[in-house]
Amino acid sequence: GPAALDSPPDLPYALLPVCAAALAFSAVLAALDGSILLVAEQLPARRAWRGLLPRSLAPHLVHGLAGLMMAVLWNSSYGPLAALFVLLPMYISCWVYAQYHREHAAHRATIRALVQAVDIKDTYTRGHSERVGRASVLIAHELGLDRERVEVLRFAGILHDVGKLGVPTRVLRKDGPLTPEERRVIELHPEYGHEIVRGIGFLGEARAAILHHHERLDGSGYPYGLSGRGIPECARIVAVADAFDAMTSTRSYRRGRPVPAAVEELKRCAGTQFDPQMVRALARGLERYGWSGAVTADDARLPPAREEAAGPVPAPLSPRPDGA
Protein backbone atom coordinates (compact mmCIF):
# COMPACT_ATOMS: atom_id res chain seq x y z
CA GLY A 1 0.00 0.00 0.00
CA PRO A 2 0.99 3.70 0.16
CA ALA A 3 2.69 3.18 3.50
CA ALA A 4 4.97 0.59 1.94
CA LEU A 5 5.93 2.99 -0.85
CA ASP A 6 6.84 5.70 1.68
CA SER A 7 9.07 3.43 3.75
CA PRO A 8 12.77 3.31 2.91
CA PRO A 9 14.06 0.13 1.27
CA ASP A 10 15.48 -2.58 3.50
CA LEU A 11 19.14 -1.79 2.76
CA PRO A 12 20.76 -5.21 3.36
CA TYR A 13 18.18 -6.98 1.18
CA ALA A 14 18.19 -4.22 -1.45
CA LEU A 15 21.96 -4.49 -1.93
CA LEU A 16 21.73 -8.01 -3.36
CA PRO A 17 19.40 -7.26 -6.30
CA VAL A 18 21.26 -4.02 -7.09
CA CYS A 19 24.60 -5.84 -7.25
CA ALA A 20 23.06 -8.72 -9.22
CA ALA A 21 21.55 -6.31 -11.76
CA ALA A 22 24.88 -4.48 -12.16
CA LEU A 23 26.70 -7.79 -12.64
CA ALA A 24 24.19 -9.07 -15.22
CA PHE A 25 24.24 -5.82 -17.20
CA SER A 26 28.05 -5.68 -17.12
CA ALA A 27 28.36 -9.32 -18.23
CA VAL A 28 26.08 -8.74 -21.23
CA LEU A 29 27.94 -5.55 -22.17
CA ALA A 30 31.34 -7.26 -21.83
CA ALA A 31 30.15 -10.19 -23.96
CA LEU A 32 28.97 -7.82 -26.71
CA ASP A 33 32.16 -5.73 -26.60
CA GLY A 34 34.32 -8.85 -26.70
CA SER A 35 32.36 -10.23 -29.66
CA ILE A 36 32.91 -6.98 -31.58
CA LEU A 37 36.68 -7.16 -30.91
CA LEU A 38 36.72 -10.83 -31.87
CA VAL A 39 35.02 -10.23 -35.23
CA ALA A 40 36.20 -6.73 -36.18
CA GLU A 41 39.79 -6.84 -34.88
CA GLN A 42 40.24 -10.63 -35.32
CA LEU A 43 41.77 -10.92 -31.86
CA PRO A 44 42.17 -14.29 -30.13
CA ALA A 45 39.17 -15.09 -27.90
CA ARG A 46 41.09 -14.88 -24.62
CA ARG A 47 42.54 -11.52 -25.55
CA ALA A 48 39.23 -10.13 -26.86
CA TRP A 49 37.38 -10.68 -23.57
CA ARG A 50 40.32 -10.23 -21.21
CA GLY A 51 39.61 -7.60 -18.55
CA LEU A 52 36.31 -6.42 -20.07
CA LEU A 53 34.06 -7.58 -17.21
CA PRO A 54 35.97 -5.83 -14.37
CA ARG A 55 36.20 -2.60 -16.39
CA SER A 56 32.47 -2.71 -17.13
CA LEU A 57 31.36 -3.84 -13.66
CA ALA A 58 33.03 -1.08 -11.62
CA PRO A 59 31.12 1.94 -13.03
CA HIS A 60 27.77 0.12 -13.21
CA LEU A 61 28.12 -1.07 -9.63
CA VAL A 62 28.88 2.48 -8.49
CA HIS A 63 25.86 3.84 -10.38
CA GLY A 64 23.59 1.15 -8.94
CA LEU A 65 24.72 1.84 -5.38
CA ALA A 66 24.32 5.59 -5.96
CA GLY A 67 20.73 5.02 -7.10
CA LEU A 68 20.04 2.92 -4.02
CA MET A 69 21.51 5.65 -1.81
CA MET A 70 19.24 8.22 -3.46
CA ALA A 71 16.21 6.05 -2.74
CA VAL A 72 17.20 5.79 0.92
CA LEU A 73 17.94 9.52 1.29
CA TRP A 74 14.78 10.54 -0.58
CA ASN A 75 12.70 8.93 2.16
CA SER A 76 14.77 10.44 4.95
CA SER A 77 13.81 13.50 6.98
CA TYR A 78 15.76 15.72 4.56
CA GLY A 79 13.61 14.69 1.59
CA PRO A 80 14.61 15.59 -2.01
CA LEU A 81 17.31 17.96 -0.76
CA ALA A 82 19.29 14.90 0.27
CA ALA A 83 19.57 13.92 -3.41
CA LEU A 84 22.10 16.73 -3.82
CA PHE A 85 24.52 14.79 -1.63
CA VAL A 86 24.49 12.07 -4.29
CA LEU A 87 23.93 14.01 -7.51
CA LEU A 88 26.58 16.68 -6.95
CA PRO A 89 29.53 14.27 -6.42
CA MET A 90 28.26 12.17 -9.35
CA TYR A 91 28.12 15.22 -11.60
CA ILE A 92 31.65 16.25 -10.61
CA SER A 93 33.02 12.74 -11.19
CA CYS A 94 31.29 12.54 -14.60
CA TRP A 95 32.72 15.92 -15.58
CA VAL A 96 36.25 14.86 -14.56
CA TYR A 97 35.82 11.58 -16.46
CA ALA A 98 34.65 13.44 -19.58
CA GLN A 99 37.62 15.82 -19.35
CA TYR A 100 39.98 12.85 -19.10
CA HIS A 101 38.47 11.25 -22.20
CA ARG A 102 38.65 14.50 -24.16
CA GLU A 103 42.31 14.86 -23.23
CA HIS A 104 42.97 11.22 -24.16
CA ALA A 105 41.24 11.74 -27.52
CA ALA A 106 43.43 14.79 -28.16
CA HIS A 107 46.53 12.70 -27.38
CA ARG A 108 45.47 10.02 -29.84
CA ALA A 109 44.72 12.62 -32.51
CA THR A 110 48.21 14.10 -32.08
CA ILE A 111 49.84 10.68 -32.42
CA ARG A 112 47.65 9.73 -35.38
CA ALA A 113 48.62 12.92 -37.23
CA LEU A 114 52.34 12.27 -36.69
CA VAL A 115 52.08 8.64 -37.79
CA GLN A 116 50.13 9.56 -40.92
CA ALA A 117 52.79 12.11 -41.82
CA VAL A 118 55.52 9.45 -41.50
CA ASP A 119 53.51 6.89 -43.50
CA ILE A 120 52.95 9.39 -46.32
CA LYS A 121 56.64 10.29 -46.45
CA ASP A 122 58.04 6.75 -46.12
CA THR A 123 55.83 4.40 -48.14
CA TYR A 124 58.13 1.43 -47.43
CA THR A 125 57.05 1.33 -43.80
CA ARG A 126 53.34 2.13 -44.09
CA GLY A 127 51.54 0.43 -41.19
CA HIS A 128 54.88 -0.47 -39.57
CA SER A 129 54.43 2.02 -36.72
CA GLU A 130 51.06 0.62 -35.61
CA ARG A 131 52.40 -2.95 -35.64
CA VAL A 132 55.47 -1.98 -33.61
CA GLY A 133 53.09 -0.39 -31.11
CA ARG A 134 51.12 -3.65 -30.90
CA ALA A 135 54.26 -5.75 -30.46
CA SER A 136 55.55 -3.37 -27.76
CA VAL A 137 52.28 -3.75 -25.85
CA LEU A 138 52.55 -7.54 -26.19
CA ILE A 139 56.01 -7.48 -24.60
CA ALA A 140 54.91 -5.04 -21.88
CA HIS A 141 51.98 -7.27 -20.89
CA GLU A 142 54.27 -10.30 -20.61
CA LEU A 143 56.64 -8.30 -18.40
CA GLY A 144 53.72 -7.46 -16.10
CA LEU A 145 54.08 -3.69 -16.46
CA ASP A 146 51.30 -1.50 -15.10
CA ARG A 147 48.60 -0.06 -17.33
CA GLU A 148 50.12 3.43 -17.58
CA ARG A 149 53.50 2.10 -18.71
CA VAL A 150 51.83 -0.21 -21.22
CA GLU A 151 50.07 2.80 -22.73
CA VAL A 152 53.32 4.78 -22.85
CA LEU A 153 55.04 1.86 -24.59
CA ARG A 154 52.25 1.72 -27.15
CA PHE A 155 52.88 5.40 -27.89
CA ALA A 156 56.64 4.73 -28.04
CA GLY A 157 56.19 1.90 -30.53
CA ILE A 158 53.85 3.90 -32.72
CA LEU A 159 56.10 6.98 -32.76
CA HIS A 160 59.53 5.31 -32.78
CA ASP A 161 60.24 6.38 -36.39
CA VAL A 162 58.67 9.85 -36.25
CA GLY A 163 62.17 11.28 -36.76
CA LYS A 164 62.02 10.15 -40.39
CA LEU A 165 60.09 13.36 -40.96
CA GLY A 166 63.48 15.07 -40.76
CA VAL A 167 65.15 12.74 -43.28
CA PRO A 168 65.10 13.71 -46.99
CA THR A 169 62.40 11.82 -48.90
CA ARG A 170 64.84 10.83 -51.67
CA VAL A 171 66.91 8.95 -49.06
CA LEU A 172 63.90 7.20 -47.51
CA ARG A 173 62.56 6.07 -50.88
CA LYS A 174 65.86 5.20 -52.52
CA ASP A 175 66.00 1.83 -54.28
CA GLY A 176 69.17 -0.11 -53.59
CA PRO A 177 71.86 0.16 -50.92
CA LEU A 178 72.50 3.44 -49.15
CA THR A 179 75.82 5.25 -49.39
CA PRO A 180 77.77 5.79 -46.15
CA GLU A 181 76.68 9.44 -46.15
CA GLU A 182 73.02 8.49 -46.66
CA ARG A 183 73.34 5.92 -43.90
CA ARG A 184 74.62 8.63 -41.53
CA VAL A 185 71.61 10.78 -42.44
CA ILE A 186 69.24 7.88 -41.71
CA GLU A 187 70.94 7.29 -38.36
CA LEU A 188 70.03 10.80 -37.28
CA HIS A 189 66.30 9.97 -37.25
CA PRO A 190 66.17 8.96 -33.54
CA GLU A 191 67.54 12.38 -32.58
CA TYR A 192 65.16 14.13 -34.97
CA GLY A 193 62.29 12.16 -33.44
CA HIS A 194 63.31 13.09 -29.92
CA GLU A 195 63.34 16.77 -30.89
CA ILE A 196 59.91 16.49 -32.55
CA VAL A 197 58.23 15.01 -29.45
CA ARG A 198 60.27 16.90 -26.83
CA GLY A 199 57.39 19.23 -25.97
CA ILE A 200 54.67 16.53 -25.86
CA GLY A 201 54.43 16.03 -22.11
CA PHE A 202 52.09 13.03 -22.00
CA LEU A 203 54.60 10.80 -23.83
CA GLY A 204 56.79 10.52 -20.72
CA GLU A 205 59.46 7.83 -21.10
CA ALA A 206 58.33 7.17 -24.68
CA ARG A 207 60.69 9.99 -25.63
CA ALA A 208 63.64 7.91 -24.38
CA ALA A 209 62.45 4.93 -26.46
CA ILE A 210 62.25 7.10 -29.58
CA LEU A 211 65.80 8.34 -28.99
CA HIS A 212 67.43 5.01 -28.07
CA HIS A 213 65.54 2.25 -29.93
CA HIS A 214 68.52 1.66 -32.25
CA GLU A 215 71.03 1.20 -29.43
CA ARG A 216 72.46 -2.33 -29.13
CA LEU A 217 73.15 -4.29 -25.98
CA ASP A 218 76.84 -4.63 -26.92
CA GLY A 219 77.24 -0.87 -27.44
CA SER A 220 77.51 -0.96 -31.24
CA GLY A 221 74.21 0.82 -31.90
CA TYR A 222 73.35 4.48 -32.40
CA PRO A 223 73.01 7.39 -31.76
CA TYR A 224 75.09 7.28 -28.54
CA GLY A 225 76.50 3.75 -28.40
CA LEU A 226 74.82 2.92 -25.08
CA SER A 227 75.14 -0.66 -23.82
CA GLY A 228 73.47 -3.09 -21.43
CA ARG A 229 71.31 -1.57 -18.70
CA GLY A 230 72.45 1.86 -19.80
CA ILE A 231 69.80 1.58 -22.52
CA PRO A 232 66.36 2.55 -21.11
CA GLU A 233 64.01 -0.40 -20.64
CA CYS A 234 61.37 1.10 -22.92
CA ALA A 235 63.96 1.41 -25.71
CA ARG A 236 65.02 -2.24 -25.28
CA ILE A 237 61.36 -3.25 -25.66
CA VAL A 238 60.74 -1.15 -28.77
CA ALA A 239 64.01 -2.38 -30.35
CA VAL A 240 62.77 -5.98 -30.25
CA ALA A 241 59.29 -5.05 -31.47
CA ASP A 242 60.77 -2.97 -34.31
CA ALA A 243 63.11 -5.73 -35.49
CA PHE A 244 60.35 -8.35 -35.29
CA ASP A 245 58.00 -6.38 -37.52
CA ALA A 246 60.79 -5.42 -39.94
CA MET A 247 61.53 -9.11 -40.48
CA THR A 248 57.93 -10.35 -40.72
CA SER A 249 56.56 -7.57 -42.94
CA THR A 250 56.50 -7.84 -46.72
CA ARG A 251 58.22 -5.07 -48.65
CA SER A 252 58.40 -4.40 -52.39
CA TYR A 253 61.96 -5.78 -52.47
CA ARG A 254 61.45 -8.91 -50.32
CA ARG A 255 58.82 -11.15 -48.77
CA GLY A 256 58.33 -11.10 -45.02
CA ARG A 257 59.73 -14.02 -43.02
CA PRO A 258 57.52 -16.43 -41.06
CA VAL A 259 57.01 -15.55 -37.40
CA PRO A 260 58.95 -18.60 -36.07
CA ALA A 261 61.96 -17.71 -38.25
CA ALA A 262 61.88 -14.10 -37.04
CA VAL A 263 61.73 -15.23 -33.39
CA GLU A 264 64.70 -17.55 -33.94
CA GLU A 265 66.69 -14.67 -35.43
CA LEU A 266 65.84 -12.48 -32.43
CA LYS A 267 67.01 -15.27 -30.11
CA ARG A 268 70.24 -15.60 -32.10
CA CYS A 269 70.91 -11.88 -31.65
CA ALA A 270 69.85 -11.82 -27.98
CA GLY A 271 72.65 -10.74 -25.69
CA THR A 272 74.49 -8.78 -28.38
CA GLN A 273 71.87 -6.74 -30.22
CA PHE A 274 68.73 -7.34 -28.13
CA ASP A 275 67.86 -7.78 -24.46
CA PRO A 276 67.20 -11.54 -23.93
CA GLN A 277 64.44 -10.74 -21.41
CA MET A 278 62.50 -8.75 -24.03
CA VAL A 279 63.00 -11.43 -26.68
CA ARG A 280 61.66 -14.11 -24.31
CA ALA A 281 58.68 -11.89 -23.42
CA LEU A 282 57.82 -11.41 -27.11
CA ALA A 283 58.11 -15.16 -27.76
CA ARG A 284 55.75 -15.91 -24.85
CA GLY A 285 53.28 -13.29 -26.03
CA LEU A 286 53.28 -14.67 -29.57
CA GLU A 287 52.65 -18.19 -28.26
CA ARG A 288 49.81 -16.94 -26.09
CA TYR A 289 48.06 -14.56 -28.50
CA GLY A 290 49.48 -15.23 -31.96
CA TRP A 291 50.29 -12.51 -34.48
CA SER A 292 48.32 -11.12 -37.40
CA GLY A 293 50.64 -8.85 -39.35
CA ALA A 294 48.98 -6.67 -41.97
CA VAL A 295 48.93 -7.97 -45.54
CA THR A 296 49.90 -5.20 -47.94
CA ALA A 297 49.62 -4.72 -51.68
CA ASP A 298 53.26 -5.81 -51.94
CA ASP A 299 52.19 -9.41 -51.19
CA ALA A 300 50.30 -9.63 -54.46
CA ARG A 301 53.37 -8.63 -56.49
CA LEU A 302 55.76 -11.16 -54.97
CA PRO A 303 56.03 -14.86 -55.85
CA PRO A 304 55.05 -17.43 -53.22
CA ALA A 305 57.75 -18.03 -50.63
CA ARG A 306 59.74 -21.24 -50.97
CA GLU A 307 61.08 -22.46 -47.66
CA GLU A 308 63.89 -24.46 -49.23
CA ALA A 309 65.19 -21.36 -51.01
CA ALA A 310 64.54 -18.90 -48.23
CA GLY A 311 68.12 -18.79 -46.99
CA PRO A 312 69.11 -17.21 -43.70
CA VAL A 313 66.88 -14.70 -41.99
CA PRO A 314 68.16 -11.19 -42.77
CA ALA A 315 69.83 -9.36 -39.92
CA PRO A 316 67.38 -6.92 -38.30
CA LEU A 317 69.88 -4.08 -38.72
CA SER A 318 69.74 -3.72 -42.51
CA PRO A 319 70.91 -1.11 -44.99
CA ARG A 320 67.32 -0.43 -46.00
CA PRO A 321 65.70 2.69 -44.55
CA ASP A 322 63.14 0.55 -42.73
CA GLY A 323 65.72 -1.69 -41.12
CA ALA A 324 65.30 -2.21 -37.41
DACOR-V460815 format. One record per backbone hydrogen bond with DSSP energy under -0.5 kcal/mol. CO is the residue of the C=O (numbers start at 0). NH is the residue of the N-H. If there is no record, write none. Layout:
BEGIN
co=<CO | CO>
nh=<NH | NH>
END
This chain:
BEGIN
co=<0 | 0 | 1 | 2 | 8 | 9 | 10 | 11 | 12 | 13 | 14 | 15 | 16 | 17 | 18 | 19 | 20 | 21 | 22 | 23 | 24 | 25 | 26 | 27 | 28 | 29 | 30 | 31 | 32 | 33 | 34 | 35 | 35 | 36 | 36 | 43 | 44 | 45 | 48 | 48 | 50 | 51 | 52 | 53 | 54 | 55 | 56 | 57 | 58 | 59 | 60 | 61 | 62 | 63 | 64 | 65 | 66 | 67 | 68 | 69 | 70 | 72 | 75 | 77 | 78 | 79 | 80 | 81 | 82 | 82 | 83 | 85 | 86 | 87 | 88 | 89 | 90 | 91 | 92 | 93 | 94 | 95 | 96 | 97 | 98 | 99 | 100 | 101 | 102 | 103 | 104 | 105 | 106 | 107 | 108 | 109 | 110 | 111 | 112 | 113 | 114 | 115 | 116 | 117 | 120 | 121 | 122 | 124 | 124 | 126 | 127 | 128 | 129 | 130 | 131 | 132 | 133 | 134 | 135 | 136 | 137 | 138 | 139 | 140 | 145 | 146 | 147 | 148 | 149 | 150 | 151 | 152 | 153 | 154 | 155 | 156 | 158 | 160 | 161 | 162 | 163 | 167 | 167 | 168 | 170 | 178 | 179 | 180 | 181 | 182 | 184 | 185 | 187 | 187 | 188 | 189 | 190 | 191 | 192 | 193 | 194 | 196 | 198 | 199 | 200 | 202 | 203 | 204 | 204 | 205 | 206 | 207 | 208 | 211 | 213 | 215 | 216 | 225 | 226 | 227 | 231 | 232 | 233 | 234 | 235 | 236 | 237 | 238 | 239 | 240 | 241 | 242 | 243 | 244 | 246 | 250 | 253 | 257 | 258 | 259 | 260 | 261 | 262 | 263 | 264 | 265 | 266 | 268 | 268 | 268 | 271 | 272 | 273 | 273 | 274 | 274 | 275 | 276 | 277 | 278 | 279 | 280 | 281 | 282 | 283 | 284 | 284 | 285 | 293 | 295 | 296 | 296 | 297 | 297 | 298 | 304 | 305 | 306 | 315 | 315 | 319>
nh=<3 | 4 | 5 | 6 | 10 | 13 | 14 | 15 | 16 | 17 | 18 | 19 | 20 | 21 | 22 | 23 | 24 | 25 | 26 | 27 | 28 | 29 | 30 | 31 | 32 | 33 | 34 | 35 | 36 | 37 | 38 | 39 | 40 | 40 | 42 | 47 | 48 | 49 | 51 | 52 | 54 | 55 | 56 | 57 | 58 | 59 | 60 | 61 | 62 | 63 | 64 | 65 | 66 | 67 | 68 | 69 | 70 | 71 | 72 | 73 | 74 | 75 | 78 | 80 | 81 | 82 | 83 | 84 | 85 | 86 | 87 | 89 | 90 | 91 | 92 | 93 | 94 | 95 | 96 | 97 | 98 | 99 | 100 | 101 | 102 | 103 | 104 | 105 | 106 | 107 | 108 | 109 | 110 | 111 | 112 | 113 | 114 | 115 | 116 | 117 | 118 | 119 | 120 | 121 | 122 | 124 | 125 | 127 | 128 | 130 | 131 | 132 | 133 | 134 | 135 | 136 | 137 | 138 | 139 | 140 | 141 | 142 | 144 | 143 | 149 | 150 | 151 | 152 | 153 | 154 | 155 | 156 | 157 | 158 | 159 | 159 | 161 | 163 | 164 | 165 | 166 | 170 | 171 | 172 | 173 | 182 | 183 | 184 | 185 | 186 | 187 | 188 | 190 | 191 | 192 | 193 | 194 | 195 | 196 | 197 | 197 | 199 | 200 | 202 | 203 | 205 | 206 | 207 | 208 | 209 | 210 | 211 | 212 | 214 | 221 | 218 | 227 | 215 | 229 | 230 | 235 | 236 | 237 | 238 | 239 | 240 | 241 | 242 | 243 | 244 | 245 | 246 | 247 | 248 | 256 | 253 | 250 | 261 | 262 | 263 | 264 | 265 | 266 | 267 | 268 | 269 | 269 | 271 | 272 | 273 | 217 | 216 | 270 | 275 | 277 | 278 | 279 | 280 | 281 | 282 | 283 | 284 | 285 | 286 | 287 | 288 | 289 | 289 | 295 | 298 | 299 | 300 | 300 | 301 | 301 | 306 | 308 | 309 | 317 | 323 | 322>
END
